[in-house]
Amino acid sequence: MSKSKRYQLEKKIMVFLSSGLFAISGFCAGDVYAAAVFADGTGTNSTVAGVNNNASGENTNAVGYNNHAISDNSNAIGANNQALAEDSNAIGSKNNTYANESNAIGSGNITNGVGSNAIGKDNVANGLDSNAFGTANKANSDNSSAFGTGNLADGIGTSAFGYLNNVSGNESVAFGFTNTISAAEAVAMGRNNQVIATGGSAIGNNNQAMAMYSTAIGNDNYAIGENSSAIGLGNNITANDATALGNKNTASGISAGAVGISNTASGHNAQAFGYLNEATGQDSQAFGAQNKATERYASAFGHENEAKAYAGSALGVKNVATGNFASAVGYDNTASNYLANAIGTSNVASGAYANAYGVHNEANASYASAFGYSNIVSGEHGIASGYNNNISGNFASTFGTDNTVSNIRSAAVGSNNTVSGEVSNAFGYNNTASGNYTNAIGYNNQTQAFASSAIGYQNKATASAVSASAVGRSNEVSNEYANAFGALNKASGSSSSAFGVNNNASGSFASALGYQNTTAGYLGSAVGASNNASANYASAFGYGNAASGYVGNAFGSMNTASGSYASAVGYQNTASGVKSNAIGNENTASEEYTNAVGAGNRVSGYASSAFGNNNEVTAEFASAFGHSNNISGYVSNALGYDNAVSGDYSTAVGLFNNVGGNSSHAFGYGNNIAANSSSAVGNGNTISTGADNSFALGNDTSISLANSVALGSNSAATAINSVTGNSSYTKWAGVSDVVGVVSVGSSGATRQIQNVAAGQVSATSTDAVNGSQLYEVAQKAAQQATVSAGDSNVVVTPTTNSSGGTDYEVKLADELEIGTGVKVDGTGDGKIDVGNGNVVIDGSDGSITAGGVTINKDDEGTINGVTNTTWDPDNYVSGQAATEDQLKAIHDKAAEAAELAAKHTTMEAVDNNILIEKSTNADGGDHHELKLNDVVEIGSGANKVTIDGTNGTVSTGNINMNGTNGMITADKITIDGGSGTIGGLTNTTWDADNYVSGQAASEDQLKTVYDTAVKYDVDSGGNINTGKITLEGSSGTTIGNVAAGEVSATSMDAVNGSQLYQVKQDINNINQDITKLGDEIDTVGALSAAMAGLHPRFQDGNKGELAMAYGGYGGKSALAVGGFYAPNEKVMFSLGLGISEGGSKMGNFGVNFALDRSRDRKAEPRDIIYTRKEVDNSLAAQDEKIQLLLAKVEEQSREMEKQSREIEYLRAQVEK
């Protein structure tokens, strides 16, 4: 506030007070009384009233006794007052105003400062705009104020309120009794407080604020550290920025805080809150009673807790945290390793990163966790939750009661479970998982084998049950990959399965599904109830089935498949034959490859079948279809009802047929065949024994003759001789070949054969002839038949036969003339003349003459008259006979070739490079073989090339190639093909600016390049690790002239020093900003805490109250002063001002209106505006908002701390 404004305000106050006094004295504004005794009113517009008063100044007033108002615009009212300065007022008794615009009101008050006020008794206001109110107060300095009794305000802008307060520091304030302030900007409130440093505050009794901006509030507090705060009773602060709040607390660490009773905070930024707590570590915290936080960032909260390690935390009662970053929370917990946590009662976390939560838990290994009651975890990364669990395996876990896990990556959940196998699990009650990679789930289950599982009640996977599973109740698996699901099942075969109740799968890959099934064979299957699959690959499905044959199948009820590859499907079927099948009800297939399908069928013949009901097949390869058929014949068949087939290769189709002959067939009803290779079609036909190869078509026919046919009903085929009239005749065609008859009727029951086609009529014909042919024969027989020769070539001779008929003998003549061109002489010459002599075959000399060619008889063996006498090898007729003239021409050519071959030809090698080997070929001629010598020399002199095939070398000059050892030598250079090396190179030095393109490099050059190259690292196997490069040199290697790389989330470019320097600068700027922001947040927190401590009481009808509060946060402290004024019960005004240790200020002004309040305070004087409950509720709501604000500030602080740690990490990386 400016001096002019302050003066105007004080002037208005004085006018107000003066007007009030006027009213009390009986004067009225504007009235002038002339009644006065010994009064001198010489001043213009002056007023004198009373005795011995003097108003000599203009516009002055002297009222009362012996008052003097001698300066303009002054007032002296009362007795013995002197208003000696302009615009001054001396009101009361013995008051003196020596300065302009001053006011002395009361008794014996003196104002020496312009614009000063001395109100009360014996007060002195010496300073400009100073105020002295009360008794014997002195305001000696400008803008100073002394209110009360015996107060001294001796500094500029100082204030002293109360009794015998002494304020000599500028802009300081003292409230209370015998307080002393000898420093600027200080505050002392209460009794006998002392402030000797700038900005200090001492509030209460016997407090001392001995350092700059220190605060001592309460009784007997001592604050010697700058920016420190001691609040309460007997608190002692010896470090800067420290806080002690409560009774007999000591804060000796910088920015430390001790709040409560007898707490000690000796570490930098340490905090001790409660009773007898010790925070001796830097940034440590001890809250509660008798807690100790002895290391940096350590925290002890509760009662008798000890946090003895870096960032350790002990919360509760008698907890101990001795591991860095460890936490012990609850009662009697111990966290003794890095980042360990023990929370609850009597827990121990002794492993790094271990956790023990609950009661009497132990986490004794790294990353171990124990939750619940009396759990012990000694395996790394183990987790135990529940009661009395024990874990000794790494990465193991248990949840429940009395569980034990002793191997790696295993788990137990439930009660009394034991897991001793690797990566195994036990869930439920009293389960045991002793095999690796096993699972025991439920009650009393056991898994002893690798990768086995037992789930349910009392299931067991034995030691040999690798990868097996038992699920349900009382199941047992005792072999690898076995499975038992249900109750009382056993799977003892490898990869076997038992599903259901009381099943037993003992065969490898066997399956038993249902109730009381048994599978003992390899890949056997039993599904249903009481089935037994005892053979390999056998299957039994249904009820009471037995599959005891290899690959046998029994499906249905009470079936038996005892034969290999046999199948029994239905009810009480038996398939005992190999690859047999019995399907239906009560069928029997007892031989190999048999089939019985239907009901009551019996098949005992090899590869036979019965389809239907009550059929019986005893023969091999036989088949019965229908009902009650019986087959005993080999490869026979019956189709229908009650047929019987006893013959081989026979068939019966229909009803009641009986086939006893082989290869016989009966079709119809009641046919009876006793003959072989016979057939009957119809009803009631009979083919008797011996009538083989017969056929009966119709009804009730009978055949007793073999090879016969009976056509039509009641036909009979019997043996009859061939006759004409009454005589037998045996010369007809077919008479001797009769093997049977064809009958179309019987004796007394004949039938005509109608519509018969005309048969062939010849001596050998056996066709049937019809009536028209016989009619023609009868007509011809009635006539005389004659035979005569047609020409001389035929001779006819008639004779009379024994029956009186005529036989005619017809033959050719000895000499024949056929047409006009062929003549045959069969008498003596034996000649055949064809074409009137063109071709003559002479039988007398054996010659054949055809034109000019004669083929002589065989003793001469010649052919004369051939005309092809010349030879042209390019024009010849294939297959044509050659002449001697042609052979002569060829002989002459051969002679010429022989003469030429007889001339001598020689072949000679001119050097040793070529070898000539001579031999005789198959034709007797000479054969010359030319080949290279083993050693070949080409050229001569220095350029000679030598190829030596004996030792595999090639050489020329200084070059030698050896094919035996793969060596090539050229002067100094040697190429070794065996070892794959080149030696003798002379280019051993390397100059990157002078090199020969395409020239082979030496290892010396590579060594030079290698020594100067940046090399990839290699692993233990010598393989190049392309992801890592290590530069040589223990002191590091500098890479210069690196361009600025791309900086992005995906960039893999190298960055240079200037980029890192800029990052470092940015980090430093961020650090500065964060530090500044942190200080501002701490300051806001302290101011908020102080402002939140301002509360009104309003008891006993008080209208106005003053309040003071102290707040601290994050090492910062603040003081708040506020006032509350309630002119009535409906309205309250509040004004608050807070100032922090760094000079930051915070202020507020508020108006509170009460609603629906009709009672008058005057009517009920004991009522107050706010009841205690309402005030408490209001304060609670306000505190809640403040706590939310503080929580947000705390969260921001933690976030900044996290960012700060990240920045520190980045800074460390940059500095590396």
QUIRA-V140882 format. One record per pair of residues at least 12 apart in sequence whose C-alpha atoms are under 6 Angstrom apart, sorted by the first residue. I is the first residue (numbers start at 1). J is the second residue. Records with the same first field share a line. If there is no record, write none. Layout:
I->J / J
//
This chain:
36->49 / 50 / 51
37->50 / 51
38->51 / 52
39->51 / 52 / 53 / 54
40->54
41->54 / 55 / 56
42->56
43->55 / 56 / 57 / 58
44->58 / 59
45->58 / 59
46->58 / 59 / 60 / 61
47->61
48->61 / 62 / 63
49->63
50->63 / 64 / 65
51->65
52->65 / 66
53->65 / 66 / 67 / 68
54->68 / 69
55->68 / 69 / 70
56->70
57->70 / 71 / 72
58->72 / 73
59->72 / 73
60->73 / 74 / 75
61->75
62->75 / 76 / 77
63->77
64->77 / 78 / 79
65->79
66->79 / 80
67->79 / 80 / 81 / 82
68->82 / 83
69->83
70->84
71->84 / 85 / 86
72->86
73->86 / 87
74->86 / 87 / 88 / 89
75->89
76->89 / 90 / 91
77->91
78->91 / 92 / 93
79->93
80->93 / 94
81->93 / 94 / 95 / 96
82->96
83->96 / 97
84->97 / 98
85->98 / 99 / 100
86->100
87->100 / 101
88->100 / 101 / 102 / 103
89->103
90->103 / 104 / 105
91->105
92->105 / 106 / 107
93->107
94->107 / 108
95->107 / 108 / 109 / 110
96->110
97->110 / 111
98->111 / 112
99->112 / 113 / 114
100->114
101->114 / 115
102->114 / 115 / 116 / 117
103->117
104->117 / 118 / 119
105->119
106->119 / 120 / 121
107->121
108->121 / 122
109->121 / 122 / 123 / 124
110->124
111->124 / 125 / 126
112->125 / 126
113->126 / 127 / 128
114->128 / 129
115->129
116->128 / 129 / 130 / 131
117->131 / 132
118->131 / 132 / 133
119->133
120->133 / 134 / 135
121->134 / 135
122->135 / 136
123->135 / 136 / 137 / 138
124->138
125->138 / 139
126->139 / 140
127->140 / 141 / 142
128->142 / 143
129->142 / 143
130->142 / 143 / 144 / 145
131->145 / 146
132->145 / 146 / 147
133->146 / 147
134->147 / 148 / 149
135->148 / 149
136->149 / 150
137->149 / 150 / 151 / 152
138->152 / 153
139->153
140->153 / 154
141->154 / 155 / 156
142->156
143->156 / 157
144->156 / 157 / 158 / 159
145->159 / 160
146->159 / 160 / 161
147->160 / 161
148->161 / 162 / 163
149->163
150->163 / 164
151->163 / 164 / 165 / 166
152->165 / 166 / 167
153->167
154->167 / 168
155->168 / 169 / 170
156->170 / 171
157->170 / 171
158->170 / 171 / 172 / 173
159->173 / 174
160->173 / 174 / 175
161->174 / 175
162->175 / 176 / 177
163->176 / 177 / 178
164->177 / 178
165->177 / 178 / 179 / 180
166->180
167->180 / 181
168->181 / 182
169->182 / 183 / 184
170->184
171->184 / 185
172->184 / 185 / 186 / 187
173->187
174->187 / 188 / 189
175->188 / 189 / 190
176->189 / 190 / 191
177->190 / 191 / 192
178->191 / 192
179->191 / 192 / 193 / 194
180->194
181->194 / 195 / 196
182->196
183->196 / 197 / 198
184->198
185->198 / 199
186->198 / 199 / 200 / 201
187->201
188->201 / 202 / 203
189->203 / 204
190->203 / 204 / 205
191->204 / 205
192->205 / 206
193->205 / 206 / 207 / 208
194->208
195->208 / 209 / 210
196->210
197->210 / 211 / 212
198->212 / 213
199->212 / 213
200->212 / 213 / 214 / 215
201->215 / 216
202->215 / 216 / 217
203->216 / 217 / 218
204->217 / 218 / 219
205->218 / 219
206->219 / 220
207->219 / 220 / 221 / 222
208->222
209->223
210->223 / 224
211->224 / 225 / 226
212->226
213->226 / 227 / 1141
214->226 / 227 / 228 / 229
215->228 / 229 / 230
216->229 / 230 / 231
217->230 / 231 / 232
218->231 / 232 / 233
219->232 / 233
220->233 / 234
221->233 / 234 / 235 / 236
222->235 / 236 / 237
223->237
224->237 / 238
225->238 / 239 / 240
226->240 / 241
227->240 / 241 / 1141
228->240 / 241 / 242 / 243
229->243 / 244
230->243 / 244 / 245
231->244 / 245 / 246
232->245 / 246 / 247
233->246 / 247 / 248
234->247 / 248
235->247 / 248 / 249 / 250
236->250
237->250 / 251 / 252
238->252
239->252 / 253 / 254
240->254
241->254 / 255 / 1115
242->254 / 255 / 256 / 257
243->256 / 257 / 258
244->257 / 258 / 259
245->258 / 259 / 260
246->259 / 260 / 261
247->260 / 261
248->261 / 262
249->261 / 262 / 263 / 264
250->264
251->264 / 265 / 266
252->266
253->266 / 267 / 268
254->268 / 269
255->269 / 1115
256->268 / 269 / 270 / 271
257->271 / 272
258->271 / 272 / 273
259->272 / 273 / 274
260->273 / 274 / 275
261->274 / 275
262->275 / 276
263->275 / 276 / 277 / 278
264->278
265->278 / 279 / 280
266->280
267->280 / 281 / 282
268->282 / 283
269->282 / 283
270->282 / 283 / 284 / 285
271->285 / 286
272->285 / 286 / 287
273->286 / 287 / 288
274->287 / 288 / 289
275->288 / 289 / 290
276->289 / 290
277->289 / 290 / 291 / 292
278->292
279->292 / 293 / 294
280->294
281->294 / 295 / 296
282->296
283->296 / 297
284->296 / 297 / 298 / 299
285->299 / 300
286->299 / 300 / 301
287->300 / 301 / 302
288->301 / 302 / 303
289->302 / 303
290->303 / 304
291->303 / 304 / 305 / 306
292->306
293->306 / 307 / 308
294->308
295->308 / 309 / 310
296->310 / 311
297->310 / 311
298->310 / 311 / 312 / 313
299->313 / 314
300->313 / 314 / 315
301->314 / 315 / 316
302->315 / 316 / 317
303->316 / 317
304->317 / 318
305->317 / 318 / 319 / 320
306->320
307->320 / 321
308->321 / 322
309->322 / 323 / 324
310->324 / 325
311->324 / 325
312->324 / 325 / 326 / 327
313->326 / 327 / 328
314->327 / 328 / 329
315->328 / 329 / 330
316->329 / 330 / 331
317->330 / 331
318->331 / 332
319->331 / 332 / 333 / 334
320->334
321->334 / 335 / 336
322->336
323->336 / 337 / 338
324->338
325->338 / 339
326->338 / 339 / 340 / 341
327->341 / 342
328->341 / 342 / 343
329->342 / 343 / 344
330->343 / 344 / 345
331->345
332->345 / 346
333->345 / 346 / 347 / 348
334->348
335->348 / 349 / 350
336->350
337->350 / 351 / 352
338->352 / 353
339->352 / 353
340->352 / 353 / 354 / 355
341->355 / 356
342->355 / 356 / 357
343->356 / 357
344->357 / 358 / 359
345->358 / 359
346->359 / 360
347->359 / 360 / 361 / 362
348->362
349->362 / 363 / 364
350->364
351->364 / 365 / 366
352->366 / 367
353->366 / 367
354->366 / 367 / 368 / 369
355->369 / 370
356->369 / 370 / 371
357->370 / 371
358->371 / 372 / 373
359->373
360->373 / 374
361->373 / 374 / 375 / 376
362->376 / 377
363->377
364->377 / 378
365->378 / 379 / 380
366->380
367->380 / 381
368->380 / 381 / 382 / 383
369->382 / 383
370->383 / 384 / 385
371->384 / 385
372->385 / 386 / 387
373->386 / 387
374->387 / 388
375->387 / 388 / 389 / 390
376->390
377->390 / 391 / 392
378->391 / 392
379->392 / 393 / 394
380->394 / 395
381->394 / 395
382->394 / 395 / 396 / 397
383->397
384->397 / 398 / 399
385->398 / 399
386->399 / 400 / 401
387->401
388->401 / 402
389->401 / 402 / 403 / 404
390->404
391->404 / 405 / 406
392->406
393->406 / 407 / 408
394->408
395->408 / 409
396->408 / 409 / 410 / 411
397->411
398->411 / 412 / 413
399->413
400->413 / 414 / 415
401->415
402->415 / 416
403->415 / 416 / 417 / 418
404->418
405->418 / 419 / 420
406->420
407->420 / 421 / 422
408->422 / 423
409->423
410->422 / 423 / 424 / 425
411->425
412->425 / 426 / 427
413->427 / 428
414->427 / 428 / 429
415->429
416->429 / 430
417->429 / 430 / 431 / 432
418->432
419->432 / 433 / 434
420->434
421->434 / 435 / 436
422->436 / 437
423->437
424->436 / 437 / 438 / 439
425->439
426->439 / 440 / 441
427->441 / 442
428->441 / 442 / 443
429->443
430->443 / 444
431->443 / 444 / 445 / 446
432->446
433->446 / 447
434->447 / 448
435->447 / 448 / 449 / 450
436->450 / 451
437->450 / 451
438->451 / 452 / 453
439->453
440->453 / 454 / 455
441->455 / 456
442->455 / 456 / 457
443->456 / 457 / 458
444->457 / 458
445->458 / 459 / 460
446->460 / 461
447->460 / 461
448->461 / 462 / 463
449->462 / 463 / 464 / 465 / 466
450->466 / 467
451->466 / 467
452->466 / 467 / 468 / 469
453->469 / 470
454->469 / 470 / 471
455->470 / 471 / 472
456->471 / 472 / 473
457->472 / 473 / 474
458->473 / 474
459->473 / 474 / 475 / 476
460->476
461->476 / 477 / 478
462->478
464->478 / 479
465->477 / 478 / 479 / 480
466->480 / 481
467->480 / 481
468->480 / 481 / 482 / 483
469->483
470->483 / 484 / 485
471->484 / 485
472->485 / 486 / 487
473->487
474->487 / 488
475->487 / 488 / 489 / 490
476->490
477->490 / 491 / 492
478->492
479->492 / 493 / 494
480->494 / 495
481->494 / 495
482->494 / 495 / 496 / 497
483->497 / 498
484->497 / 498 / 499
485->498 / 499
486->499 / 500 / 501
487->501
488->501 / 502
489->501 / 502 / 503 / 504
490->504
491->504 / 505 / 506
492->506
493->506 / 507 / 508
494->508 / 509
495->508 / 509
496->508 / 509 / 510 / 511
497->511
498->511 / 512 / 513
499->512 / 513 / 514
500->513 / 514 / 515
501->515
502->515 / 516
503->515 / 516 / 517 / 518
504->518
505->518 / 519
506->519 / 520
507->520 / 521 / 522
508->522 / 523
509->522 / 523
510->522 / 523 / 524 / 525
511->525
512->525 / 526 / 527
513->526 / 527
514->527 / 528 / 529
515->529
516->529 / 530
517->529 / 530 / 531 / 532
518->532 / 533
519->532 / 533 / 534
520->534
521->534 / 535 / 536
522->536 / 537
523->536 / 537
524->536 / 537 / 538 / 539
525->539 / 540
526->539 / 540 / 541
527->541
528->541 / 542 / 543
529->543
530->543 / 544
531->543 / 544 / 545 / 546
532->546 / 547
533->546 / 547 / 548
534->548
535->548 / 549 / 550
536->550 / 551
537->551
538->550 / 551 / 552 / 553
539->553
540->553 / 554 / 555
541->555 / 556
542->555 / 556 / 557
543->557
544->557 / 558
545->557 / 558 / 559 / 560
546->560
547->560 / 561 / 562
548->561 / 562
549->561 / 562 / 563 / 564
550->564 / 565
551->564 / 565
552->564 / 565 / 566 / 567
553->567 / 568
554->567 / 568 / 569
555->569
556->569 / 570 / 571
557->571
558->571 / 572
559->571 / 572 / 573 / 574
560->574
561->574 / 575 / 576
562->576
563->576 / 577 / 578
564->578 / 579
565->578 / 579
566->578 / 579 / 580 / 581
567->581
568->581 / 582 / 583
569->583
570->583 / 584 / 585
571->585 / 586
572->585 / 586
573->585 / 586 / 587 / 588
574->588 / 589
575->588 / 589 / 590
576->590
577->590 / 591 / 592
578->592 / 593
579->592 / 593
580->592 / 593 / 594 / 595
581->595 / 596
582->595 / 596 / 597
583->596 / 597
584->597 / 598 / 599
585->599
586->599 / 600
587->599 / 600 / 601 / 602
588->602 / 603
589->603
590->604
591->604 / 605 / 606
592->606 / 607
593->607
594->607 / 608 / 609
595->609 / 610
596->609 / 610 / 611
597->610 / 611
598->611 / 612 / 613
599->613
600->613 / 614
601->613 / 614 / 615 / 616
602->616
603->616 / 617 / 618
604->618
605->618 / 619 / 620
606->620 / 621
607->620 / 621
608->620 / 621 / 622 / 623
609->623
610->623 / 624 / 625
611->624 / 625
612->625 / 626 / 627
613->627
614->627 / 628
615->627 / 628 / 629 / 630
616->630
617->630 / 631
618->632
619->632 / 633 / 634
620->634 / 635
621->635
622->635 / 636 / 637
623->637
624->637 / 638 / 639
625->638 / 639
626->639 / 640 / 641
627->641
628->641 / 642
629->641 / 642 / 643 / 644
630->644
631->644 / 645 / 646
632->646
633->645 / 646 / 647 / 648
634->648 / 649
635->648 / 649
636->648 / 649 / 650 / 651
637->651
638->651 / 652 / 653
639->653
640->653 / 654 / 655
641->655
642->655 / 656
643->655 / 656 / 657 / 658
644->658
645->658 / 659 / 660
646->660
647->660 / 661 / 662
648->662 / 663
649->662 / 663
650->662 / 663 / 664 / 665
651->665
652->665 / 666 / 667
653->667
654->667 / 668 / 669
655->669
656->669 / 670
657->669 / 670 / 671 / 672
658->672
659->672 / 673
660->673 / 674
661->674 / 675 / 676
662->676 / 677
663->676 / 677
664->676 / 677 / 678 / 679
665->679
666->679 / 680 / 681
667->681
668->681 / 682 / 683
669->683
670->683 / 684
671->683 / 684 / 685 / 686
672->686
673->686 / 687
674->687 / 688 / 689
675->688 / 689 / 690 / 691 / 692
676->692
677->692 / 693
678->692 / 693 / 694 / 695
679->695
680->695 / 696 / 697
681->697
682->698 / 699
683->699
684->699 / 700
685->699 / 700 / 701 / 702
686->702
687->702 / 703
688->704
691->704 / 705 / 706
692->706 / 707
693->706 / 707
694->706 / 707 / 708 / 709
695->709
696->709 / 710
697->711 / 712
698->712 / 713
699->713
700->713 / 714
701->713 / 714 / 715 / 716
702->716
703->716 / 717
704->718
705->718 / 719
706->740
707->739 / 740
708->740 / 741 / 742
709->742 / 743
710->742 / 743 / 744
711->743 / 744
712->744
715->744 / 745 / 746
716->743 / 745 / 746
717->743
733->764
756->770
758->770
793->812 / 813 / 816
794->811 / 812 / 813
795->810 / 811 / 812
796->809 / 810
797->809
814->826
821->834 / 835 / 836
822->834
830->843
831->843
838->850 / 851
852->865
853->865
869->883 / 885 / 886
870->886
871->886
913->932 / 933 / 936
914->931 / 932 / 933
915->930 / 931 / 932 / 933
916->929 / 930
917->929
934->949
935->947 / 948 / 949
942->957
943->957
944->956
952->964
958->970 / 971
966->978
972->984
988->1002 / 1004 / 1005
989->1005
990->1005
1015->1029
1016->1028 / 1029
1017->1029
1042->1056
1044->1056
1082->1113 / 1114 / 1116
1083->1116
1085->1113
1086->1111 / 1112 / 1113 / 1116 / 1117 / 1118
1087->1118
1089->1111
1090->1109 / 1110 / 1111 / 1119 / 1120
1091->1120
1093->1109
1094->1107 / 1109
1101->1168
1103->1125 / 1126
1104->1124 / 1125
1105->1123 / 1124
1106->1122 / 1123
1107->1121 / 1122
1108->1120 / 1121
1117->1140 / 1141
1118->1139 / 1140 / 1141
1119->1138 / 1139
1120->1137 / 1138
1121->1136 / 1137
1122->1135 / 1136
1123->1135
1129->1169
1130->1153 / 1154
1131->1152 / 1153
1132->1151 / 1152
1133->1150 / 1151
1134->1149 / 1150
1135->1148 / 1149
1136->1148
//
